[in-house]
Amino acid sequence: MLRRVPRSIVPALAALLAIAIASPGCGGGGDPGGADAGMDGALPRQDGGSLDGGHVADPPDSGDPDAGCTGTTCGEACVDVQTDVHHCGGCDVDCTALPGVDGDAVQCVEGACVLDGACEPGLGDCSDEPGCETDVTTAEHCGTCGTVCAEPTPLCASTDEGASCVSGCEGATPTRCDSSCVDTTTDELHCGECGTACPVPDNGAPSCVDSACSVACDTGYHACGDERCAADDDVTSCGASCETCVVPPNAAATCIDGACGFVCLPSFADCDGEASNGCEIDTRTDAAHCGACDDACTVANGTPACVDGACTIGACDPLFDDCNAMPEDGCEVDIGTTVSDCGACGDVCTTEHATAACVGGACSVGTCDATYGDCNTLPTDGCEVDLDTTVDHCGTCGNVCSLANATPSCVGGACAVAGCDPGFADCDSAPGNGCEIDTRTTLEHCGGCGDVCEIANGSEACVNGACAVAACDPGFGDCDGNAENGCETNVLTSVTSCGSCGNACDLPNAVEVCVNGGCAIGACEPGFMDCDGLPTNGCETNTQSSVDHCGGCGNVCDLANAGEVCVAGSCQIAVCTPGFGNCDGQASTGCETSTQTSLAHCGGCNNSCSVANGAPGCTNGTCTVLGCNPGFADCDGAAGTGCERNLTSDPQHCGTCGRSCATQCVGNVVATSCGGGNCAITACAPGFQNVDGACSNGCECPVSTASQACGAPTALGVLNLAQSFNTSANIAIAGTELWYTVGFAGNTSAAYHPRIRFTSNPGDQFRFDVRTNCSGVALSCGNEGGVSNGVTDWETFVGTGTPGYYNPIPPVGNNGTVLVRVYRRAGLPVSCAQFTLVISN
């Protein structure tokens, strides 16, 4: 059986090949974008290559031939690109990787891939695309490229011996799939059923066995499931179980001979021999294993460190340092006491006005020179203070010269007054208490030592070094602000300074007086009065205009439903409250009328309301319909038209506003009416009848078109022997009946058998008569005992034997015609139900 690759993968394989051809060649430069990029430091492999992400990596290709290579250098190999199938014509052209090609059969001749005899079974090189891209098991390419199957052998059958055109599917290829004959038990493109193609795995080939897909992997690969081939060294699919190898810390997983393992990353080592923690030691930084397992580092007066696999000083002990940069003798200097290396190598201690020392790795002062002190305890500036002249350290550190209200100085190590603050004076000449007198406030030294203050009619004060009035005696005030004349004004009687300086009596609409330091009313001006009894606001009320005191105190204007005004001492209406009116013209009654509800004054005085066919009302100042007379309604909502609609007879407003009989009675209705407030149908459309009398479903019943007159019956035609037909109708109009005529031919034949019967008679409400004419002469019928009126089934025979010999109808001629009358049984209600008559011969 030929194995074929699905057409769907050909474009993808061709695209991959195009990418491979377009990549830089071995001789045309390096390999910057390939899988080999960045391989420095890759882990060793058993095959001598290196491992990076599951790919075998080669060093970057310089493009130049290696020394001694007479061919082309591709990676680390020297190859002949004219004959090498893996580097045919260039480093990146692998003939064995072309789509559909058998890698063991392909050749490289003069730098070009030769595919003759190298295509996988079922494939052919039928186009300009590289590789064996064409399925040669189809009717277009059957066995070989261009072999087309046509009638009488339009199908292509594929077997192990090859493919050939056949007329039908049989034998080893019994199943037809499109134009191909296949065996679905072994065909990879139609495995189990047509169109079910087995997936093509990378690094392997598909197969179909017993209608189920499986894979056959290339050398160096093994199967993982039915659709995938994994490399034998693939750490993500290791061994027959296809397990994922665990990657220990600082290591790379390996898969060798189907078993997982690991190798340490560069500079890491497995010093404890435990696989569970991987390569646990970094020999570049571990001081106990520096450069190799168990190579330990030591440092005098310090802590060792390992840098890049070499021992060095990690840190010195406190107050020790490596000042000669020689790790061999460790941290050799005590920087806690050495003045030339105090706290750090090369830091030399120097001090001003003192001898230096190194204590605890910090420079300090040993002994200060005479008259100097180390007051900030900072060794960097030595003994920085002159104790003979410094105010903050006068005689000794921290002795601050601080004199009250004075500027201090330090003279020979003792504090002295250099000058007084403004407003102060040293009146006792004692430097210990500074400038002890405040000449701004002291009465005995006001403005200077010995300047005393005195004030007439009051008590004295010293303010900002000047004498001033502190307080006046009762009944007096310093109203001119001149301290020299003291408290010169009597504030109990002065109208211009009544009770206090500058408090002039100025009472509105009154003549003022000052009594015991308080302003009082002497008299009110005309038209004004003191209605609140408070002298402070004078004669505050204008009795000519005040609505609370109109014409006199307490005379309040209070008019009903109105806004009041006081005019010339008389109460008047200013404006009516909204919804009220002064319809009687009297101010004393206010706005006495409610124009919101008054029928005689609705919305305004003298605007009266009336309503046709109803009772009027006044609401919010607008005439309204308060109520309608029985049978009437206000459907337009306009009070001016009143109750304008008669609901008992108006078909547009029948029974209630907006209820139109034209929309209530719908369905084949021509005319409606309204009576007693109920809609009714007065006329139906031609051919329809309102059988149930209801308005809501309109004229619901279509009227039968059959004739209702005996003199002009509906002709149903003539029936020959062995013929029949049926007719259906209703009787929707009360008191009506339907008339038909029908002829029966062949009354001379023994097969003559006229029959009329109901096959549908709802409620058994219909009957029919069989007559010879409109006079009511019934047609005798021996089969029914001579009954031809009010029947549901009528028939007659001609012949001998059972039921005997009966006279045919009509007595003479060959086409007997009868008259059929169909009607509703007496007493039954009219309905739209249809009957069906079947007439046969």
Secondary structure, DSSP 4 states (H G I P E B T S, - for coil): ------GGGHHHHHHHHHHHHHSPPTTSS--TTSTTTT-TTPEE-TTSSEEETTEEE-PPP-SSPPTT-SSEEETTEEE-TTT-TTSSSSTT--GGGSTTB-TTT-EEETTEEE-TTTBPTTEE--SSSSS--EETBSSSSBSSTT----TT--EEEEETTEEEEESS--TT--EEETTEEE-TTT-SSSSSSTT-PPP--TTEEEEEETTEEEEEEPTTEEEETTTEEEETT-TTSBTTTTBPPP--TTEEEEEETTEEEEEEPTTEE-SS--STT-S-EETTT-TTSSSSTT-----TTEEEEEETTEEEEEEEPTTEE-TT--GGG-S-EETTT-GGGSSSTT-----SSEEEEEETTEEEEEEEPTTEE--S--GGG-S-EETTT-GGGSSSTT-----TTEEEEEETTEEEEEEEPTTEE-SS--GGG-S-EETTT-STTSSSTT-----TTEEEEEETTEEEEEEEPTTEE--S--GGG-S-EETTT-SSSSSSTT-----TTEEEEEETTEEEEEEEPTTEE--S--GGG-S-EETTT-SSSSSSTT-----TTEEEEEETTEEEEEEEPTTEE-TT--STT-S-EETTT-SSSSSSTT-----TTEEEEEETTEEEEEEE-TTEE--S--GGG-S-EETTT-TTSSSSTT--HHHHS-SSEEEEEEETTEEEEEEEPTTEE--S--STT-S-EEPP-S---TTSPEEEEEE-TT-EEEEEEE--STT--EEEEEEEE-TTSTT---EEEEEE-GGG-EEEEEESSTT-PBPP-GGGTT--SSBSEEE---SSSTT-----SSSSSSEEEEEEEEEEPTTPPP--PEEEEEEE-
